[in-house]
Amino acid sequence: MCKIICSYNSILFGHKSPLSQRKMETKHMCLLVMTLLFMIVSITDADTSPVLVKKVKGKKVCDQGWECKGWSEYCCNLTISQYFDYYQFENLFSKRNSPVAHAVGFWDFKSFITASAIYQPLGFGTTGNKTTQMLEIAAFLAHVGSQTSCGYGVVTGGPTAWGLCYNKEMSPMQDYCDDNYKYTYPCAPGALYFGRGALPVFWNYNYGYLADCLKVDLLHHPEYLEQNATLAFQAAIFQWITPLKKGQPSAHDIMVGNWKPTKNDTAAHRVPGFGTTMNILYGERTCGKGDIDDMNTIITHFLYYLDLMGVGREQAGPHEVLTCAEQKPFNPSTTKDSASS
């Protein structure tokens, strides 16, 4: 390749250069090409780390390097970056760095993948076949996109193009400090617990709970969620894979088929599908209220993302599994239990 490029030296640098200068320029060009080739090979090697396989108690487990590490059965499947890449992320969140956005330069693909690497060995985005994996990532990002969109009043691109426009609540009406939790998660002096993050977190006790789980002092420093995109995605994925209460499914469980409805669930119109993820994350704020805009906006994001990712919206299932319009909330008569309430 170096010879091929160097043969065009006279075109690149002009015929009037002295021979010695042309030789020096040729040498520099060759060195630059070789450096670029080395970088490309290094990146390729990093992206194609060998899958290490062994058996533990008769079960196949794998390790795929930094992105899915720790000898997990889920690491034997595709990792997220092997079926969802930088360009797809950019396509889904194409307007996030527009001048009118409110978190320009904050959110990026690297932060998402870095955060997801903590949870991929637990099955986030790595459960089931490729279609199941992509359905879960599309569902998760649909919630993220709909909850951080500033496109509702913006004509260009429509609301589905404006996900990750925010990383915090812009005009909080209160400090979200609940003194009922003063012994477990007391509000820190000067701290404000308004919505922040990829799946916005509200209230002191939710910041405190996440602080315990993530081992980051969010109770005293809630602002960390608007300062660190990887941490913001990490908190969101934790909410996604963690059941709100014992005996209830997580949103992750719903999307990968780990949940089987009980008779009570069936009576409450709660069925496996995207609609029930809204029930888990938002409860009665969004579900059981009929065909409301808040719910339909989230569904629209999901279908749009499926199309952009090449999965196709037909994989989302029929309308009755997409909606939560008639579902009774898992945890009725409360608006504060969920970290994203």
Secondary structure, DSSP 8 states (H G I E B T S, - for coil): -HHHHHTTHHHHH-TTS-HHHHHHHHHHHHHHHHHHHHHHHHHHHHHT---EEEEETTEEEEE-GGGS-SSBSGGGS--GGGTS-HHHHHHHTTTTTSTT-SSTTT--HHHHHHHHHHHGGGTTTTSSSHHHHHHHHHHHHHHHHHHS---TT--TT-GGG-TT--SB-SS-SS----GGGTTTS---TT-----BTTTTB-SHHHHHHHHHHHTS-TTT-GGGGGT-HHHHHHHHHHHHHS-SSTTS--HHHHHHT-----HHHHHTT--SSHHHHHHHHHGGGTSSS-S-HHHHHHHHHHHHHHHHTTS-GGGG--HHHH--TT---SS-S-SSSSTT-
